[in-house]
Amino acid sequence: MKIEINQIELPLQYSDDNIITALANKLSCQENQILSWTIKRRSLDARPIRTAPVYSAVIEVELSSSYKPNFQGQDFTIIKESNLINEFPETTFSFRPVIVGAGVAGLMAAYYLAKSGAKPIILERGSKAEFRSVKVNNFWENGILDLNDNVLFGEGGAGLFSDGKLTTRSKDKGRIFDFYNILSLCKAPEETFINAEPHLGSDVLIKIIPSLRKHIESLGGTFFYNTPMTDLEISNDSITGVITDKLKFETKAVILATGHSARDVYELLSKKNIELEQKPFAVGIRLEIPQDQINTARYRKFKDHPSLEPASFKLTRLPEISCRPCYTFCMCPGGRVIACANENNRLTTNGMSYSNRNLKYGNAAFIVPVMPSDFKDCTGIYEDKALYGLNFQIKIEEAAFNAAGKDFSLPALMLEDFLLSKVSLTLPHDRSCPRSLPASFDEIFPDFILNTLRIQIPAMLSQLKGTQRADAIVYAPETRSSSPVRILRNDYGYSPSVKGLYPIGEGAGYSGGIVSSAIDGLKIAGYVALSAL
Ligand SMILES: Cc1cc2nc3c(=O)[nH]c(=O)nc-3n(C[C@H](O)[C@H](O)[C@H](O)COP(=O)(O)OP(=O)(O)OC[C@H]3O[C@@H](n4cnc5c(N)ncnc54)[C@H](O)[C@@H]3O)c2cc1C
């Protein structure tokens, strides 16, 4: 018999003996009646009412036939059969689908289609993951930007230099399970996926992507690097091919997985009259604070416990009469604030961590929703109204570039100065982003964003008792938390304007974050496979 049991308490440094004893106690059985067990999930319980922090685990157990069920209640479920989707049906394809963009969405679509026998072609504007670091470090250290190989572009996409957080609000358990299995196959540490808040870290991601590429290649996929798509060939409202700067590929299915930083792609789609629409997004700042203060706020009396991971936080504030809601996003414990750019003279910020999250500061975005009504009159480079959200982002990003030395240094302020609308005279020598300069944020953001951040951040930080506002540094601007544009698609996953053009992932406006982009890639690849039947 197989049972799933909830709420098994385990010490943080648990052994097999701890697990067997805890299971036998919970099931009121002999230890030798437990044939095997697998931890499915574990979450930390460090509430101050406890004498020591523990994991609360969900464990799947196989019991011998001598065990007579002796349990009641919600903590036990008898496992009948798995209803998770983890199959990639083999299909006969008369053409090779072309995937544009090797971020997580494109790579998952490529994996699915390669497994299904489609021999996909993957076009990537940047380099292989392992070659990106040199260019990215040159940008962070010297402000020298490569337009195709940077924090946002190149194999592995925008998620490569990230915290690698794998949290999601998606309920698509089957595809999340598939995604985690694929990552495990590609050398992701198994233990990652049992954590309630799994994360990989940028140092691990950079090893996973080459392994994933090799799997896709071994299944018949072909990658072309430094090969940006420059045009689409369309005939009778159907896709017939993709044009790059050097080659042309004929196909009946193009999966567009170019992310939301590829503004040239939105422009191309607009020129081709492919249906696009405005969508809400969010803009704000990134706030950095000493990690030991975050640990104090979250773990209180256990703050110095040697087995506890650096703590994270998630904060939300509802709107007030005089301002909008505000929420934290993409918190990176023990991480770095980084500059990001993929275009000249435009600058944005984000956060990243390594797998051990052991740096001195934690950071998180504090962002304010921006609605289409906020940019309805936002004329600029893009004339198509569907792209006015890009004009809105660009105004902020150009102002940020101009505010702090015009060399991709990030504008930064002490939080207290930002709240008083002052420019800091200096910044602490010891901060996670040394290429940052004091600059007025009032020149960067519209008033409704400044006003909301100034009202909401102090109230939010007051929920983190133990953090010192005077030690917090804020960096600007967070503009790329999600896409301001949606590329429409129909019930079969392709654009209503062009048969065979499948927009996926964050750039298409159907996902936000690594996991939801991955599962969107898997889902739409399934539609492409169906179309070949
Ligand atoms: C610094 C940073 C940290 C982040 N941290 C996290 C995190 O911890 N957890 C999380 O869930 N999310 C995080 N995110 C967000 C996450 O990275 C994105 O949600 C995810 O990468 C979206 O995947 P995607 O495949 O849709 O697009 P992208 O990752 O943007 O990939 C698009 C790909 O298309 C390529 N491309 C673009 N144009 C062309 C073209 N014309 N021809 C060929 N190729 C092209 C690009 O080079 C890129 O490889 C972070 C983002 C950043 C920038």
Ligand as a Chemical Component Dictionary entry (heavy atoms), coordinates in Angstrom:
data_LIG
# 
_chem_comp.id                   LIG 
_chem_comp.type                 NON-POLYMER 
_chem_comp.pdbx_formal_charge   0 
_chem_comp.three_letter_code    LIG 
# 
loop_
_chem_comp_atom.comp_id 
_chem_comp_atom.atom_id 
_chem_comp_atom.alt_atom_id 
_chem_comp_atom.type_symbol 
_chem_comp_atom.charge 
_chem_comp_atom.model_Cartn_x 
_chem_comp_atom.model_Cartn_y 
_chem_comp_atom.model_Cartn_z 
_chem_comp_atom.pdbx_ordinal 
LIG C1  C1  C 0 18.074 39.483 -13.512 1  
LIG C2  C2  C 0 16.784 38.715 -13.544 2  
LIG C3  C3  C 0 16.467 37.883 -12.480 3  
LIG C4  C4  C 0 15.295 37.119 -12.510 4  
LIG N1  N1  N 0 15.041 36.255 -11.479 5  
LIG C5  C5  C 0 13.994 35.414 -11.567 6  
LIG C6  C6  C 0 13.788 34.410 -10.583 7  
LIG O1  O1  O 0 14.572 34.232 -9.647  8  
LIG N2  N2  N 0 12.691 33.612 -10.705 9  
LIG C7  C7  C 0 11.803 33.757 -11.731 10 
LIG O2  O2  O 0 10.826 32.997 -11.787 11 
LIG N3  N3  N 0 11.981 34.692 -12.677 12 
LIG C8  C8  C 0 13.060 35.508 -12.628 13 
LIG N4  N4  N 0 13.251 36.439 -13.616 14 
LIG C9  C9  C 0 12.285 36.487 -14.731 15 
LIG C10 C10 C 0 12.576 35.327 -15.704 16 
LIG O3  O3  O 0 13.915 35.383 -16.066 17 
LIG C11 C11 C 0 11.673 35.420 -16.919 18 
LIG O4  O4  O 0 10.346 35.287 -16.485 19 
LIG C12 C12 C 0 11.973 34.314 -17.927 20 
LIG O5  O5  O 0 13.313 34.379 -18.318 21 
LIG C13 C13 C 0 11.080 34.446 -19.157 22 
LIG O6  O6  O 0 11.415 33.423 -20.042 23 
LIG P1  P1  P 0 11.165 33.527 -21.615 24 
LIG O7  O7  O 0 11.778 32.316 -22.198 25 
LIG O8  O8  O 0 9.735  33.794 -21.868 26 
LIG O9  O9  O 0 11.952 34.825 -22.116 27 
LIG P2  P2  P 0 13.490 35.212 -22.004 28 
LIG O10 O10 O 0 14.126 34.549 -20.853 29 
LIG O11 O11 O 0 13.539 36.681 -22.064 30 
LIG O12 O12 O 0 14.155 34.592 -23.307 31 
LIG C14 C14 C 0 14.013 35.165 -24.574 32 
LIG C15 C15 C 0 15.134 34.644 -25.465 33 
LIG O13 O13 O 0 14.891 35.051 -26.808 34 
LIG C16 C16 C 0 16.111 35.504 -27.399 35 
LIG N5  N5  N 0 15.750 36.422 -28.491 36 
LIG C17 C17 C 0 15.168 37.649 -28.380 37 
LIG N6  N6  N 0 14.964 38.171 -29.604 38 
LIG C18 C18 C 0 15.409 37.263 -30.510 39 
LIG C19 C19 C 0 15.477 37.229 -31.937 40 
LIG N7  N7  N 0 15.033 38.255 -32.688 41 
LIG N8  N8  N 0 16.020 36.139 -32.531 42 
LIG C20 C20 C 0 16.490 35.092 -31.794 43 
LIG N9  N9  N 0 16.454 35.080 -30.439 44 
LIG C21 C21 C 0 15.912 36.145 -29.805 45 
LIG C22 C22 C 0 16.835 36.154 -26.236 46 
LIG O14 O14 O 0 18.221 36.246 -26.476 47 
LIG C23 C23 C 0 16.500 35.205 -25.088 48 
LIG O15 O15 O 0 17.405 34.137 -25.002 49 
LIG C24 C24 C 0 14.408 37.228 -13.609 50 
LIG C25 C25 C 0 14.710 38.095 -14.670 51 
LIG C26 C26 C 0 15.882 38.828 -14.642 52 
LIG C27 C27 C 0 16.202 39.750 -15.790 53 
# 
loop_
_chem_comp_bond.comp_id 
_chem_comp_bond.atom_id_1 
_chem_comp_bond.atom_id_2 
_chem_comp_bond.value_order 
_chem_comp_bond.pdbx_ordinal 
LIG C1  C2  SING 1  
LIG C2  C3  SING 2  
LIG C2  C26 DOUB 3  
LIG C3  C4  DOUB 4  
LIG C4  N1  SING 5  
LIG C4  C24 SING 6  
LIG N1  C5  DOUB 7  
LIG C5  C6  SING 8  
LIG C5  C8  SING 9  
LIG C6  O1  DOUB 10 
LIG C6  N2  SING 11 
LIG N2  C7  SING 12 
LIG C7  O2  DOUB 13 
LIG C7  N3  SING 14 
LIG N3  C8  DOUB 15 
LIG C8  N4  SING 16 
LIG N4  C9  SING 17 
LIG N4  C24 SING 18 
LIG C9  C10 SING 19 
LIG C10 O3  SING 20 
LIG C10 C11 SING 21 
LIG C11 O4  SING 22 
LIG C11 C12 SING 23 
LIG C12 O5  SING 24 
LIG C12 C13 SING 25 
LIG C13 O6  SING 26 
LIG O6  P1  SING 27 
LIG P1  O7  DOUB 28 
LIG P1  O8  SING 29 
LIG P1  O9  SING 30 
LIG O9  P2  SING 31 
LIG P2  O10 DOUB 32 
LIG P2  O11 SING 33 
LIG P2  O12 SING 34 
LIG O12 C14 SING 35 
LIG C14 C15 SING 36 
LIG C15 O13 SING 37 
LIG C15 C23 SING 38 
LIG O13 C16 SING 39 
LIG C16 N5  SING 40 
LIG C16 C22 SING 41 
LIG N5  C17 SING 42 
LIG N5  C21 SING 43 
LIG C17 N6  DOUB 44 
LIG N6  C18 SING 45 
LIG C18 C19 SING 46 
LIG C18 C21 DOUB 47 
LIG C19 N7  SING 48 
LIG C19 N8  DOUB 49 
LIG N8  C20 SING 50 
LIG C20 N9  DOUB 51 
LIG N9  C21 SING 52 
LIG C22 O14 SING 53 
LIG C22 C23 SING 54 
LIG C23 O15 SING 55 
LIG C24 C25 DOUB 56 
LIG C25 C26 SING 57 
LIG C26 C27 SING 58 
# 
